[in-house]
Amino acid sequence: MGVMSTHDTPALGICPECAAAIAPARVLIEYERGGGEVTAFAECPGCREVIRPV
């Protein structure tokens, strides 16, 4: 079994500020809201801010 790098993993979304791709490994917190909607906050590798990927 090989090691998966972040380049092999699909992006979680993009940063709404700088449009950098956000890898799942960048997630800081993820939670489920009522109705099954999942919300995540992550660190953007481009602008180094905590963002909500879109």
mmCIF entry with sequence, helices, sheets and N, C-alpha, C, O atoms, coordinates in Angstrom:
data_MODEL
# 
_entry.id   MODEL 
# 
_entity.id                         1 
_entity.type                       polymer 
_entity.pdbx_number_of_molecules   1 
# 
_entity_poly.entity_id                      1 
_entity_poly.type                           'polypeptide(L)' 
_entity_poly.nstd_linkage                   no 
_entity_poly.nstd_monomer                   no 
_entity_poly.pdbx_seq_one_letter_code       MGVMSTHDTPALGICPECAAAIAPARVLIEYERGGGEVTAFAECPGCREVIRPV 
_entity_poly.pdbx_seq_one_letter_code_can   MGVMSTHDTPALGICPECAAAIAPARVLIEYERGGGEVTAFAECPGCREVIRPV 
_entity_poly.pdbx_strand_id                 A 
# 
loop_
_entity_poly_seq.entity_id 
_entity_poly_seq.num 
_entity_poly_seq.mon_id 
_entity_poly_seq.hetero 
1 1  MET n 
1 2  GLY n 
1 3  VAL n 
1 4  MET n 
1 5  SER n 
1 6  THR n 
1 7  HIS n 
1 8  ASP n 
1 9  THR n 
1 10 PRO n 
1 11 ALA n 
1 12 LEU n 
1 13 GLY n 
1 14 ILE n 
1 15 CYS n 
1 16 PRO n 
1 17 GLU n 
1 18 CYS n 
1 19 ALA n 
1 20 ALA n 
1 21 ALA n 
1 22 ILE n 
1 23 ALA n 
1 24 PRO n 
1 25 ALA n 
1 26 ARG n 
1 27 VAL n 
1 28 LEU n 
1 29 ILE n 
1 30 GLU n 
1 31 TYR n 
1 32 GLU n 
1 33 ARG n 
1 34 GLY n 
1 35 GLY n 
1 36 GLY n 
1 37 GLU n 
1 38 VAL n 
1 39 THR n 
1 40 ALA n 
1 41 PHE n 
1 42 ALA n 
1 43 GLU n 
1 44 CYS n 
1 45 PRO n 
1 46 GLY n 
1 47 CYS n 
1 48 ARG n 
1 49 GLU n 
1 50 VAL n 
1 51 ILE n 
1 52 ARG n 
1 53 PRO n 
1 54 VAL n 
# 
_struct_asym.id          A 
_struct_asym.entity_id   1 
# 
loop_
_struct_conf.conf_type_id 
_struct_conf.id 
_struct_conf.pdbx_PDB_helix_id 
_struct_conf.beg_label_comp_id 
_struct_conf.beg_label_asym_id 
_struct_conf.beg_label_seq_id 
_struct_conf.pdbx_beg_PDB_ins_code 
_struct_conf.end_label_comp_id 
_struct_conf.end_label_asym_id 
_struct_conf.end_label_seq_id 
_struct_conf.pdbx_end_PDB_ins_code 
_struct_conf.beg_auth_comp_id 
_struct_conf.beg_auth_asym_id 
_struct_conf.beg_auth_seq_id 
_struct_conf.end_auth_comp_id 
_struct_conf.end_auth_asym_id 
_struct_conf.end_auth_seq_id 
_struct_conf.pdbx_PDB_helix_class 
_struct_conf.details 
_struct_conf.pdbx_PDB_helix_length 
HELX_P HELX_P1 AA1 PRO A 24 ? ARG A 26 ? PRO A 24 ARG A 26 5 ? 3 
HELX_P HELX_P2 AA2 GLY A 34 ? GLY A 36 ? GLY A 34 GLY A 36 5 ? 3 
# 
_struct_conf_type.id          HELX_P 
_struct_conf_type.criteria    ? 
_struct_conf_type.reference   ? 
# 
loop_
_struct_sheet.id 
_struct_sheet.type 
_struct_sheet.number_strands 
_struct_sheet.details 
AA1 ? 2 ? 
AA2 ? 3 ? 
# 
loop_
_struct_sheet_order.sheet_id 
_struct_sheet_order.range_id_1 
_struct_sheet_order.range_id_2 
_struct_sheet_order.offset 
_struct_sheet_order.sense 
AA1 1 2 ? anti-parallel 
AA2 1 2 ? anti-parallel 
AA2 2 3 ? anti-parallel 
# 
loop_
_struct_sheet_range.sheet_id 
_struct_sheet_range.id 
_struct_sheet_range.beg_label_comp_id 
_struct_sheet_range.beg_label_asym_id 
_struct_sheet_range.beg_label_seq_id 
_struct_sheet_range.pdbx_beg_PDB_ins_code 
_struct_sheet_range.end_label_comp_id 
_struct_sheet_range.end_label_asym_id 
_struct_sheet_range.end_label_seq_id 
_struct_sheet_range.pdbx_end_PDB_ins_code 
_struct_sheet_range.beg_auth_comp_id 
_struct_sheet_range.beg_auth_asym_id 
_struct_sheet_range.beg_auth_seq_id 
_struct_sheet_range.end_auth_comp_id 
_struct_sheet_range.end_auth_asym_id 
_struct_sheet_range.end_auth_seq_id 
AA1 1 GLY A 13 ? ILE A 14 ? GLY A 13 ILE A 14 
AA1 2 ALA A 21 ? ILE A 22 ? ALA A 21 ILE A 22 
AA2 1 VAL A 27 ? GLU A 32 ? VAL A 27 GLU A 32 
AA2 2 VAL A 38 ? GLU A 43 ? VAL A 38 GLU A 43 
AA2 3 VAL A 50 ? ILE A 51 ? VAL A 50 ILE A 51 
# 
loop_
_atom_site.group_PDB 
_atom_site.id 
_atom_site.type_symbol 
_atom_site.label_atom_id 
_atom_site.label_alt_id 
_atom_site.label_comp_id 
_atom_site.label_asym_id 
_atom_site.label_entity_id 
_atom_site.label_seq_id 
_atom_site.pdbx_PDB_ins_code 
_atom_site.Cartn_x 
_atom_site.Cartn_y 
_atom_site.Cartn_z 
_atom_site.occupancy 
_atom_site.B_iso_or_equiv 
_atom_site.pdbx_formal_charge 
_atom_site.auth_seq_id 
_atom_site.auth_comp_id 
_atom_site.auth_asym_id 
_atom_site.auth_atom_id 
_atom_site.pdbx_PDB_model_num 
ATOM 1   N N  . MET A 1 1  ? 0.844   -1.171 0.000  1.00 0.00 ? 1  MET A N  1 
ATOM 2   C CA . MET A 1 1  ? 0.000   0.000  0.000  1.00 0.00 ? 1  MET A CA 1 
ATOM 3   C C  . MET A 1 1  ? 0.890   1.235  0.000  1.00 0.00 ? 1  MET A C  1 
ATOM 4   O O  . MET A 1 1  ? 1.797   1.333  0.827  1.00 0.00 ? 1  MET A O  1 
ATOM 5   N N  . GLY A 1 2  ? 0.656   2.171  -0.900 1.00 0.00 ? 2  GLY A N  1 
ATOM 6   C CA . GLY A 1 2  ? 1.470   3.373  -1.014 1.00 0.00 ? 2  GLY A CA 1 
ATOM 7   C C  . GLY A 1 2  ? 0.988   4.468  -0.092 1.00 0.00 ? 2  GLY A C  1 
ATOM 8   O O  . GLY A 1 2  ? -0.097  4.377  0.484  1.00 0.00 ? 2  GLY A O  1 
ATOM 9   N N  . VAL A 1 3  ? 1.782   5.486  0.045  1.00 0.00 ? 3  VAL A N  1 
ATOM 10  C CA . VAL A 1 3  ? 1.436   6.645  0.858  1.00 0.00 ? 3  VAL A CA 1 
ATOM 11  C C  . VAL A 1 3  ? 0.713   7.637  -0.032 1.00 0.00 ? 3  VAL A C  1 
ATOM 12  O O  . VAL A 1 3  ? 1.166   7.943  -1.134 1.00 0.00 ? 3  VAL A O  1 
ATOM 13  N N  . MET A 1 4  ? -0.415  8.138  0.453  1.00 0.00 ? 4  MET A N  1 
ATOM 14  C CA . MET A 1 4  ? -1.197  9.106  -0.322 1.00 0.00 ? 4  MET A CA 1 
ATOM 15  C C  . MET A 1 4  ? -0.722  10.506 0.033  1.00 0.00 ? 4  MET A C  1 
ATOM 16  O O  . MET A 1 4  ? -0.662  10.859 1.211  1.00 0.00 ? 4  MET A O  1 
ATOM 17  N N  . SER A 1 5  ? -0.395  11.283 -0.942 1.00 0.00 ? 5  SER A N  1 
ATOM 18  C CA . SER A 1 5  ? -0.011  12.666 -0.687 1.00 0.00 ? 5  SER A CA 1 
ATOM 19  C C  . SER A 1 5  ? -1.222  13.558 -0.898 1.00 0.00 ? 5  SER A C  1 
ATOM 20  O O  . SER A 1 5  ? -2.236  13.119 -1.441 1.00 0.00 ? 5  SER A O  1 
ATOM 21  N N  . THR A 1 6  ? -1.118  14.814 -0.469 1.00 0.00 ? 6  THR A N  1 
ATOM 22  C CA . THR A 1 6  ? -2.234  15.736 -0.652 1.00 0.00 ? 6  THR A CA 1 
ATOM 23  C C  . THR A 1 6  ? -2.485  16.014 -2.123 1.00 0.00 ? 6  THR A C  1 
ATOM 24  O O  . THR A 1 6  ? -3.563  16.484 -2.487 1.00 0.00 ? 6  THR A O  1 
ATOM 25  N N  . HIS A 1 7  ? -1.497  15.726 -2.983 1.00 0.00 ? 7  HIS A N  1 
ATOM 26  C CA . HIS A 1 7  ? -1.694  15.925 -4.420 1.00 0.00 ? 7  HIS A CA 1 
ATOM 27  C C  . HIS A 1 7  ? -2.615  14.865 -5.007 1.00 0.00 ? 7  HIS A C  1 
ATOM 28  O O  . HIS A 1 7  ? -3.201  15.076 -6.068 1.00 0.00 ? 7  HIS A O  1 
ATOM 29  N N  . ASP A 1 8  ? -2.751  13.710 -4.317 1.00 0.00 ? 8  ASP A N  1 
ATOM 30  C CA . ASP A 1 8  ? -3.611  12.631 -4.778 1.00 0.00 ? 8  ASP A CA 1 
ATOM 31  C C  . ASP A 1 8  ? -5.034  12.764 -4.248 1.00 0.00 ? 8  ASP A C  1 
ATOM 32  O O  . ASP A 1 8  ? -5.932  12.055 -4.702 1.00 0.00 ? 8  ASP A O  1 
ATOM 33  N N  . THR A 1 9  ? -5.248  13.662 -3.298 1.00 0.00 ? 9  THR A N  1 
ATOM 34  C CA . THR A 1 9  ? -6.529  13.822 -2.641 1.00 0.00 ? 9  THR A CA 1 
ATOM 35  C C  . THR A 1 9  ? -7.292  14.975 -3.290 1.00 0.00 ? 9  THR A C  1 
ATOM 36  O O  . THR A 1 9  ? -6.728  16.048 -3.503 1.00 0.00 ? 9  THR A O  1 
ATOM 37  N N  . PRO A 1 10 ? -8.566  14.761 -3.605 1.00 0.00 ? 10 PRO A N  1 
ATOM 38  C CA . PRO A 1 10 ? -9.339  15.856 -4.195 1.00 0.00 ? 10 PRO A CA 1 
ATOM 39  C C  . PRO A 1 10 ? -9.469  17.024 -3.215 1.00 0.00 ? 10 PRO A C  1 
ATOM 40  O O  . PRO A 1 10 ? -9.486  16.820 -2.001 1.00 0.00 ? 10 PRO A O  1 
ATOM 41  N N  . ALA A 1 11 ? -9.560  18.222 -3.732 1.00 0.00 ? 11 ALA A N  1 
ATOM 42  C CA . ALA A 1 11 ? -9.685  19.412 -2.899 1.00 0.00 ? 11 ALA A CA 1 
ATOM 43  C C  . ALA A 1 11 ? -11.031 19.416 -2.177 1.00 0.00 ? 11 ALA A C  1 
ATOM 44  O O  . ALA A 1 11 ? -12.039 18.953 -2.711 1.00 0.00 ? 11 ALA A O  1 
ATOM 45  N N  . LEU A 1 12 ? -11.027 19.944 -0.960 1.00 0.00 ? 12 LEU A N  1 
ATOM 46  C CA . LEU A 1 12 ? -12.242 20.101 -0.176 1.00 0.00 ? 12 LEU A CA 1 
ATOM 47  C C  . LEU A 1 12 ? -13.081 21.245 -0.740 1.00 0.00 ? 12 LEU A C  1 
ATOM 48  O O  . LEU A 1 12 ? -14.309 21.236 -0.654 1.00 0.00 ? 12 LEU A O  1 
ATOM 49  N N  . GLY A 1 13 ? -12.410 22.205 -1.304 1.00 0.00 ? 13 GLY A N  1 
ATOM 50  C CA . GLY A 1 13 ? -13.045 23.399 -1.857 1.00 0.00 ? 13 GLY A CA 1 
ATOM 51  C C  . GLY A 1 13 ? -11.965 24.411 -2.164 1.00 0.00 ? 13 GLY A C  1 
ATOM 52  O O  . GLY A 1 13 ? -10.786 24.068 -2.260 1.00 0.00 ? 13 GLY A O  1 
ATOM 53  N N  . ILE A 1 14 ? -12.371 25.657 -2.318 1.00 0.00 ? 14 ILE A N  1 
ATOM 54  C CA . ILE A 1 14 ? -11.391 26.717 -2.568 1.00 0.00 ? 14 ILE A CA 1 
ATOM 55  C C  . ILE A 1 14 ? -11.576 27.841 -1.556 1.00 0.00 ? 14 ILE A C  1 
ATOM 56  O O  . ILE A 1 14 ? -12.648 28.002 -0.973 1.00 0.00 ? 14 ILE A O  1 
ATOM 57  N N  . CYS A 1 15 ? -10.521 28.607 -1.361 1.00 0.00 ? 15 CYS A N  1 
ATOM 58  C CA . CYS A 1 15 ? -10.554 29.754 -0.461 1.00 0.00 ? 15 CYS A CA 1 
ATOM 59  C C  . CYS A 1 15 ? -11.382 30.870 -1.108 1.00 0.00 ? 15 CYS A C  1 
ATOM 60  O O  . CYS A 1 15 ? -11.141 31.215 -2.265 1.00 0.00 ? 15 CYS A O  1 
ATOM 61  N N  . PRO A 1 16 ? -12.351 31.438 -0.384 1.00 0.00 ? 16 PRO A N  1 
ATOM 62  C CA . PRO A 1 16 ? -13.136 32.526 -0.955 1.00 0.00 ? 16 PRO A CA 1 
ATOM 63  C C  . PRO A 1 16 ? -12.344 33.827 -1.088 1.00 0.00 ? 16 PRO A C  1 
ATOM 64  O O  . PRO A 1 16 ? -12.784 34.751 -1.772 1.00 0.00 ? 16 PRO A O  1 
ATOM 65  N N  . GLU A 1 17 ? -11.178 33.907 -0.438 1.00 0.00 ? 17 GLU A N  1 
ATOM 66  C CA . GLU A 1 17 ? -10.355 35.119 -0.494 1.00 0.00 ? 17 GLU A CA 1 
ATOM 67  C C  . GLU A 1 17 ? -9.347  35.095 -1.642 1.00 0.00 ? 17 GLU A C  1 
ATOM 68  O O  . GLU A 1 17 ? -9.238  36.063 -2.394 1.00 0.00 ? 17 GLU A O  1 
ATOM 69  N N  . CYS A 1 18 ? -8.597  33.973 -1.782 1.00 0.00 ? 18 CYS A N  1 
ATOM 70  C CA . CYS A 1 18 ? -7.518  33.941 -2.780 1.00 0.00 ? 18 CYS A CA 1 
ATOM 71  C C  . CYS A 1 18 ? -7.674  32.821 -3.820 1.00 0.00 ? 18 CYS A C  1 
ATOM 72  O O  . CYS A 1 18 ? -6.841  32.696 -4.717 1.00 0.00 ? 18 CYS A O  1 
ATOM 73  N N  . ALA A 1 19 ? -8.718  32.018 -3.710 1.00 0.00 ? 19 ALA A N  1 
ATOM 74  C CA . ALA A 1 19 ? -9.038  30.939 -4.658 1.00 0.00 ? 19 ALA A CA 1 
ATOM 75  C C  . ALA A 1 19 ? -8.048  29.776 -4.640 1.00 0.00 ? 19 ALA A C  1 
ATOM 76  O O  . ALA A 1 19 ? -8.005  28.994 -5.590 1.00 0.00 ? 19 ALA A O  1 
ATOM 77  N N  . ALA A 1 20 ? -7.248  29.649 -3.572 1.00 0.00 ? 20 ALA A N  1 
ATOM 78  C CA . ALA A 1 20 ? -6.340  28.502 -3.440 1.00 0.00 ? 20 ALA A CA 1 
ATOM 79  C C  . ALA A 1 20 ? -7.158  27.243 -3.150 1.00 0.00 ? 20 ALA A C  1 
ATOM 80  O O  . ALA A 1 20 ? -8.168  27.306 -2.449 1.00 0.00 ? 20 ALA A O  1 
ATOM 81  N N  . ALA A 1 21 ? -6.727  26.110 -3.685 1.00 0.00 ? 21 ALA A N  1 
ATOM 82  C CA . ALA A 1 21 ? -7.380  24.836 -3.412 1.00 0.00 ? 21 ALA A CA 1 
ATOM 83  C C  . ALA A 1 21 ? -7.099  24.437 -1.959 1.00 0.00 ? 21 ALA A C  1 
ATOM 84  O O  . ALA A 1 21 ? -5.973  24.565 -1.480 1.00 0.00 ? 21 ALA A O  1 
ATOM 85  N N  . ILE A 1 22 ? -8.127  23.955 -1.271 1.00 0.00 ? 22 ILE A N  1 
ATOM 86  C CA . ILE A 1 22 ? -7.999  23.559 0.129  1.00 0.00 ? 22 ILE A CA 1 
ATOM 87  C C  . ILE A 1 22 ? -8.061  22.042 0.217  1.00 0.00 ? 22 ILE A C  1 
ATOM 88  O O  . ILE A 1 22 ? -9.086  21.433 -0.091 1.00 0.00 ? 22 ILE A O  1 
ATOM 89  N N  . ALA A 1 23 ? -6.957  21.439 0.641  1.00 0.00 ? 23 ALA A N  1 
ATOM 90  C CA . ALA A 1 23 ? -6.881  19.981 0.805  1.00 0.00 ? 23 ALA A CA 1 
ATOM 91  C C  . ALA A 1 23 ? -7.566  19.585 2.109  1.00 0.00 ? 23 ALA A C  1 
ATOM 92  O O  . ALA A 1 23 ? -7.555  20.361 3.065  1.00 0.00 ? 23 ALA A O  1 
ATOM 93  N N  . PRO A 1 24 ? -8.159  18.397 2.168  1.00 0.00 ? 24 PRO A N  1 
ATOM 94  C CA . PRO A 1 24 ? -8.797  17.930 3.408  1.00 0.00 ? 24 PRO A CA 1 
ATOM 95  C C  . PRO A 1 24 ? -7.860  17.946 4.616  1.00 0.00 ? 24 PRO A C  1 
ATOM 96  O O  . PRO A 1 24 ? -8.328  18.100 5.744  1.00 0.00 ? 24 PRO A O  1 
ATOM 97  N N  . ALA A 1 25 ? -6.572  17.793 4.415  1.00 0.00 ? 25 ALA A N  1 
ATOM 98  C CA . ALA A 1 25 ? -5.612  17.818 5.524  1.00 0.00 ? 25 ALA A CA 1 
ATOM 99  C C  . ALA A 1 25 ? -5.551  19.194 6.195  1.00 0.00 ? 25 ALA A C  1 
ATOM 100 O O  . ALA A 1 25 ? -5.041  19.302 7.310  1.00 0.00 ? 25 ALA A O  1 
ATOM 101 N N  . ARG A 1 26 ? -6.051  20.233 5.555  1.00 0.00 ? 26 ARG A N  1 
ATOM 102 C CA . ARG A 1 26 ? -6.028  21.597 6.103  1.00 0.00 ? 26 ARG A CA 1 
ATOM 103 C C  . ARG A 1 26 ? -7.212  21.897 7.015  1.00 0.00 ? 26 ARG A C  1 
ATOM 104 O O  . ARG A 1 26 ? -7.268  22.977 7.604  1.00 0.00 ? 26 ARG A O  1 
ATOM 105 N N  . VAL A 1 27 ? -8.167  20.962 7.147  1.00 0.00 ? 27 VAL A N  1 
ATOM 106 C CA . VAL A 1 27 ? -9.357  21.185 7.965  1.00 0.00 ? 27 VAL A CA 1 
ATOM 107 C C  . VAL A 1 27 ? -8.962  21.320 9.429  1.00 0.00 ? 27 VAL A C  1 
ATOM 108 O O  . VAL A 1 27 ? -8.215  20.499 9.961  1.00 0.00 ? 27 VAL A O  1 
ATOM 109 N N  . LEU A 1 28 ? -9.477  22.372 10.077 1.00 0.00 ? 28 LEU A N  1 
ATOM 110 C CA . LEU A 1 28 ? -9.235  22.608 11.493 1.00 0.00 ? 28 LEU A CA 1 
ATOM 111 C C  . LEU A 1 28 ? -10.394 22.071 12.325 1.00 0.00 ? 28 LEU A C  1 
ATOM 112 O O  . LEU A 1 28 ? -10.184 21.489 13.389 1.00 0.00 ? 28 LEU A O  1 
ATOM 113 N N  . ILE A 1 29 ? -11.620 22.268 11.835 1.00 0.00 ? 29 ILE A N  1 
ATOM 114 C CA . ILE A 1 29 ? -12.819 21.775 12.507 1.00 0.00 ? 29 ILE A CA 1 
ATOM 115 C C  . ILE A 1 29 ? -13.897 21.519 11.461 1.00 0.00 ? 29 ILE A C  1 
ATOM 116 O O  . ILE A 1 29 ? -14.032 22.252 10.481 1.00 0.00 ? 29 ILE A O  1 
ATOM 117 N N  . GLU A 1 30 ? -14.655 20.462 11.701 1.00 0.00 ? 30 GLU A N  1 
ATOM 118 C CA . GLU A 1 30 ? -15.749 20.098 10.805 1.00 0.00 ? 30 GLU A CA 1 
ATOM 119 C C  . GLU A 1 30 ? -16.897 19.629 11.695 1.00 0.00 ? 30 GLU A C  1 
ATOM 120 O O  . GLU A 1 30 ? -16.686 18.848 12.622 1.00 0.00 ? 30 GLU A O  1 
ATOM 121 N N  . TYR A 1 31 ? -18.104 20.099 11.416 1.00 0.00 ? 31 TYR A N  1 
ATOM 122 C CA . TYR A 1 31 ? -19.245 19.678 12.226 1.00 0.00 ? 31 TYR A CA 1 
ATOM 123 C C  . TYR A 1 31 ? -20.496 19.611 11.357 1.00 0.00 ? 31 TYR A C  1 
ATOM 124 O O  . TYR A 1 31 ? -20.575 20.211 10.285 1.00 0.00 ? 31 TYR A O  1 
ATOM 125 N N  . GLU A 1 32 ? -21.463 18.860 11.858 1.00 0.00 ? 32 GLU A N  1 
ATOM 126 C CA . GLU A 1 32 ? -22.714 18.681 11.138 1.00 0.00 ? 32 GLU A CA 1 
ATOM 127 C C  . GLU A 1 32 ? -23.780 19.556 11.778 1.00 0.00 ? 32 GLU A C  1 
ATOM 128 O O  . GLU A 1 32 ? -23.973 19.546 12.994 1.00 0.00 ? 32 GLU A O  1 
ATOM 129 N N  . ARG A 1 33 ? -24.465 20.311 10.935 1.00 0.00 ? 33 ARG A N  1 
ATOM 130 C CA . ARG A 1 33 ? -25.554 21.162 11.395 1.00 0.00 ? 33 ARG A CA 1 
ATOM 131 C C  . ARG A 1 33 ? -26.860 20.396 11.224 1.00 0.00 ? 33 ARG A C  1 
ATOM 132 O O  . ARG A 1 33 ? -26.877 19.326 10.617 1.00 0.00 ? 33 ARG A O  1 
ATOM 133 N N  . GLY A 1 34 ? -27.918 20.919 11.739 1.00 0.00 ? 34 GLY A N  1 
ATOM 134 C CA . GLY A 1 34 ? -29.235 20.306 11.586 1.00 0.00 ? 34 GLY A CA 1 
ATOM 135 C C  . GLY A 1 34 ? -29.545 20.047 10.123 1.00 0.00 ? 34 GLY A C  1 
ATOM 136 O O  . GLY A 1 34 ? -29.220 20.868 9.265  1.00 0.00 ? 34 GLY A O  1 
ATOM 137 N N  . GLY A 1 35 ? -30.170 18.915 9.831  1.00 0.00 ? 35 GLY A N  1 
ATOM 138 C CA . GLY A 1 35 ? -30.502 18.576 8.449  1.00 0.00 ? 35 GLY A CA 1 
ATOM 139 C C  . GLY A 1 35 ? -29.380 17.890 7.701  1.00 0.00 ? 35 GLY A C  1 
ATOM 140 O O  . GLY A 1 35 ? -29.502 17.639 6.502  1.00 0.00 ? 35 GLY A O  1 
ATOM 141 N N  . GLY A 1 36 ? -28.284 17.579 8.386  1.00 0.00 ? 36 GLY A N  1 
ATOM 142 C CA . GLY A 1 36 ? -27.193 16.848 7.746  1.00 0.00 ? 36 GLY A CA 1 
ATOM 143 C C  . GLY A 1 36 ? -26.191 17.697 6.998  1.00 0.00 ? 36 GLY A C  1 
ATOM 144 O O  . GLY A 1 36 ? -25.294 17.147 6.358  1.00 0.00 ? 36 GLY A O  1 
ATOM 145 N N  . GLU A 1 37 ? -26.304 19.025 7.050  1.00 0.00 ? 37 GLU A N  1 
ATOM 146 C CA . GLU A 1 37 ? -25.347 19.902 6.361  1.00 0.00 ? 37 GLU A CA 1 
ATOM 147 C C  . GLU A 1 37 ? -24.026 19.920 7.124  1.00 0.00 ? 37 GLU A C  1 
ATOM 148 O O  . GLU A 1 37 ? -24.009 20.179 8.327  1.00 0.00 ? 37 GLU A O  1 
ATOM 149 N N  . VAL A 1 38 ? -22.920 19.647 6.433  1.00 0.00 ? 38 VAL A N  1 
ATOM 150 C CA . VAL A 1 38 ? -21.599 19.633 7.057  1.00 0.00 ? 38 VAL A CA 1 
ATOM 151 C C  . VAL A 1 38 ? -20.904 20.968 6.782  1.00 0.00 ? 38 VAL A C  1 
ATOM 152 O O  . VAL A 1 38 ? -20.851 21.433 5.644  1.00 0.00 ? 38 VAL A O  1 
ATOM 153 N N  . THR A 1 39 ? -20.377 21.567 7.839  1.00 0.00 ? 39 THR A N  1 
ATOM 154 C CA . THR A 1 39 ? -19.634 22.820 7.739  1.00 0.00 ? 39 THR A CA 1 
ATOM 155 C C  . THR A 1 39 ? -18.201 22.571 8.176  1.00 0.00 ? 39 THR A C  1 
ATOM 156 O O  . THR A 1 39 ? -17.962 21.868 9.158  1.00 0.00 ? 39 THR A O  1 
ATOM 157 N N  . ALA A 1 40 ? -17.245 23.144 7.451  1.00 0.00 ? 40 ALA A N  1 
ATOM 158 C CA . ALA A 1 40 ? -15.837 22.973 7.791  1.00 0.00 ? 40 ALA A CA 1 
ATOM 159 C C  . ALA A 1 40 ? -15.127 24.317 7.747  1.00 0.00 ? 40 ALA A C  1 
ATOM 160 O O  . ALA A 1 40 ? -15.471 25.197 6.958  1.00 0.00 ? 40 ALA A O  1 
ATOM 161 N N  . PHE A 1 41 ? -14.138 24.454 8.603  1.00 0.00 ? 41 PHE A N  1 
ATOM 162 C CA . PHE A 1 41 ? -13.238 25.595 8.585  1.00 0.00 ? 41 PHE A CA 1 
ATOM 163 C C  . PHE A 1 41 ? -11.832 25.044 8.427  1.00 0.00 ? 41 PHE A C  1 
ATOM 164 O O  . PHE A 1 41 ? -11.490 24.023 9.024  1.00 0.00 ? 41 PHE A O  1 
ATOM 165 N N  . ALA A 1 42 ? -11.023 25.713 7.630  1.00 0.00 ? 42 ALA A N  1 
ATOM 166 C CA . ALA A 1 42 ? -9.690  25.215 7.306  1.00 0.00 ? 42 ALA A CA 1 
ATOM 167 C C  . ALA A 1 42 ? -8.701  26.365 7.218  1.00 0.00 ? 42 ALA A C  1 
ATOM 168 O O  . ALA A 1 42 ? -9.086  27.528 7.104  1.00 0.00 ? 42 ALA A O  1 
ATOM 169 N N  . GLU A 1 43 ? -7.413  26.018 7.275  1.00 0.00 ? 43 GLU A N  1 
ATOM 170 C CA . GLU A 1 43 ? -6.368  27.016 7.073  1.00 0.00 ? 43 GLU A CA 1 
ATOM 171 C C  . GLU A 1 43 ? -6.029  27.058 5.589  1.00 0.00 ? 43 GLU A C  1 
ATOM 172 O O  . GLU A 1 43 ? -5.746  26.028 4.977  1.00 0.00 ? 43 GLU A O  1 
ATOM 173 N N  . CYS A 1 44 ? -6.059  28.238 5.028  1.00 0.00 ? 44 CYS A N  1 
ATOM 174 C CA . CYS A 1 44 ? -5.724  28.406 3.614  1.00 0.00 ? 44 CYS A CA 1 
ATOM 175 C C  . CYS A 1 44 ? -4.201  28.426 3.453  1.00 0.00 ? 44 CYS A C  1 
ATOM 176 O O  . CYS A 1 44 ? -3.520  29.182 4.145  1.00 0.00 ? 44 CYS A O  1 
ATOM 177 N N  . PRO A 1 45 ? -3.663  27.604 2.548  1.00 0.00 ? 45 PRO A N  1 
ATOM 178 C CA . PRO A 1 45 ? -2.216  27.608 2.333  1.00 0.00 ? 45 PRO A CA 1 
ATOM 179 C C  . PRO A 1 45 ? -1.740  28.856 1.590  1.00 0.00 ? 45 PRO A C  1 
ATOM 180 O O  . PRO A 1 45 ? -0.555  29.187 1.629  1.00 0.00 ? 45 PRO A O  1 
ATOM 181 N N  . GLY A 1 46 ? -2.649  29.543 0.918  1.00 0.00 ? 46 GLY A N  1 
ATOM 182 C CA . GLY A 1 46 ? -2.278  30.734 0.154  1.00 0.00 ? 46 GLY A CA 1 
ATOM 183 C C  . GLY A 1 46 ? -2.201  31.979 1.009  1.00 0.00 ? 46 GLY A C  1 
ATOM 184 O O  . GLY A 1 46 ? -1.164  32.637 1.078  1.00 0.00 ? 46 GLY A O  1 
ATOM 185 N N  . CYS A 1 47 ? -3.318  32.301 1.668  1.00 0.00 ? 47 CYS A N  1 
ATOM 186 C CA . CYS A 1 47 ? -3.356  33.549 2.452  1.00 0.00 ? 47 CYS A CA 1 
ATOM 187 C C  . CYS A 1 47 ? -3.176  33.330 3.945  1.00 0.00 ? 47 CYS A C  1 
ATOM 188 O O  . CYS A 1 47 ? -3.165  34.291 4.714  1.00 0.00 ? 47 CYS A O  1 
ATOM 189 N N  . ARG A 1 48 ? -3.033  32.059 4.371  1.00 0.00 ? 48 ARG A N  1 
ATOM 190 C CA . ARG A 1 48 ? -2.759  31.691 5.762  1.00 0.00 ? 48 ARG A CA 1 
ATOM 191 C C  . ARG A 1 48 ? -3.844  32.150 6.741  1.00 0.00 ? 48 ARG A C  1 
ATOM 192 O O  . ARG A 1 48 ? -3.564  32.378 7.918  1.00 0.00 ? 48 ARG A O  1 
ATOM 193 N N  . GLU A 1 49 ? -5.058  32.284 6.260  1.00 0.00 ? 49 GLU A N  1 
ATOM 194 C CA . GLU A 1 49 ? -6.189  32.666 7.123  1.00 0.00 ? 49 GLU A CA 1 
ATOM 195 C C  . GLU A 1 49 ? -7.075  31.450 7.369  1.00 0.00 ? 49 GLU A C  1 
ATOM 196 O O  . GLU A 1 49 ? -7.046  30.490 6.600  1.00 0.00 ? 49 GLU A O  1 
ATOM 197 N N  . VAL A 1 50 ? -7.860  31.493 8.439  1.00 0.00 ? 50 VAL A N  1 
ATOM 198 C CA . VAL A 1 50 ? -8.871  30.465 8.669  1.00 0.00 ? 50 VAL A CA 1 
ATOM 199 C C  . VAL A 1 50 ? -10.075 30.854 7.836  1.00 0.00 ? 50 VAL A C  1 
ATOM 200 O O  . VAL A 1 50 ? -10.592 31.966 7.949  1.00 0.00 ? 50 VAL A O  1 
ATOM 201 N N  . ILE A 1 51 ? -10.517 29.926 6.994  1.00 0.00 ? 51 ILE A N  1 
ATOM 202 C CA . ILE A 1 51 ? -11.593 30.220 6.054  1.00 0.00 ? 51 ILE A CA 1 
ATOM 203 C C  . ILE A 1 51 ? -12.622 29.094 6.054  1.00 0.00 ? 51 ILE A C  1 
ATOM 204 O O  . ILE A 1 51 ? -12.379 28.010 6.584  1.00 0.00 ? 51 ILE A O  1 
ATOM 205 N N  . ARG A 1 52 ? -13.764 29.372 5.455  1.00 0.00 ? 52 ARG A N  1 
ATOM 206 C CA . ARG A 1 52 ? -14.778 28.350 5.200  1.00 0.00 ? 52 ARG A CA 1 
ATOM 207 C C  . ARG A 1 52 ? -14.718 28.061 3.701  1.00 0.00 ? 52 ARG A C  1 
ATOM 208 O O  . ARG A 1 52 ? -15.162 28.886 2.902  1.00 0.00 ? 52 ARG A O  1 
ATOM 209 N N  . PRO A 1 53 ? -14.173 26.896 3.302  1.00 0.00 ? 53 PRO A N  1 
ATOM 210 C CA . PRO A 1 53 ? -14.039 26.595 1.881  1.00 0.00 ? 53 PRO A CA 1 
ATOM 211 C C  . PRO A 1 53 ? -15.382 26.617 1.157  1.00 0.00 ? 53 PRO A C  1 
ATOM 212 O O  . PRO A 1 53 ? -16.409 26.221 1.709  1.00 0.00 ? 53 PRO A O  1 
ATOM 213 N N  . VAL A 1 54 ? -15.355 27.081 -0.076 1.00 0.00 ? 54 VAL A N  1 
ATOM 214 C CA . VAL A 1 54 ? -16.558 27.082 -0.926 1.00 0.00 ? 54 VAL A CA 1 
ATOM 215 C C  . VAL A 1 54 ? -16.369 26.148 -2.089 1.00 0.00 ? 54 VAL A C  1 
ATOM 216 O O  . VAL A 1 54 ? -17.267 26.007 -2.920 1.00 0.00 ? 54 VAL A O  1 
# 
